[in-house]
Amino acid sequence: DADVTQTPRNRITKTGKRIMLECSQTKGHDRMYWYRQDPGLGLRLIYYSFDVKDINKGEISDGYSVSRQAQAKFSLSLESAIPNQTALYFCATSDSQYGEQFFGPGTRLTVL
Amino acid sequence: EDQVTQSPEALRLQEGESSSLNCSYTVSGLRGLFWYRQDPGKGPEFLFTLYSAGEEKEKERLKATLTKKESFLHITAPKPEDSATYLCAAPPSGATNKLIFGTGTLLAVQP
């Protein structure tokens, strides 16, 4: 089984809809991250969390919110989706301050 | 401003034709330079971490090296299965627990 899972893997929605993307991990890591990936722009950090009580904004948090329900679960919400939020979304985990991050398989989100 | 820049954007090689990918960074007090491989439709997969100038790490046909301003990913005698996007990343200056990613090099190895 995959260590970092994301659901759904693909989602098509309409402008104005609320969307939740979910991430679960079995690696036992405290640190979890949400990124979006756009062609030509690379991976950009949306939010990150060091534990269930610690949530931090990344470089592009506007229009997004997150919830850390447990050590193993980190959800990303788009309160009112807009077309320029169409992108690939990745969840990642890490077990140390300077350590590598381990990525999930991604969610392809299309906002019409 | 902290930046991680990769070149070239895309590289096409013949099988067996060795080459190098470049990652330059303008982060002060580097606390790690990370290389990832990303296949289409998948999440990035960790390859290497380098921490100090002069350090080298190898995995199969890949070797990563680090200087004070840049890192290279050398690919020796590549095979078609090495085709992927290669990403590099580094923590921003004065920050931990985060990474700044380059936009990647798309490598295509033709048989």
Interface residues (C-beta under 8 A of the other chain):
Chain A: V4 R31 Y33 G40 L41 G42 L43 R44 L45 Y48 F50 G58 F90 A92 S94 Q97 Y98 G99 E100 Q101 F102 F103 G104 P105 G106 R108
Chain B: R31 G32 F34 Y36 G41 K42 G43 P44 E45 F46 T49 L87 A89 P91 T96 N97 K98 L99 F101 G102 T103 G104
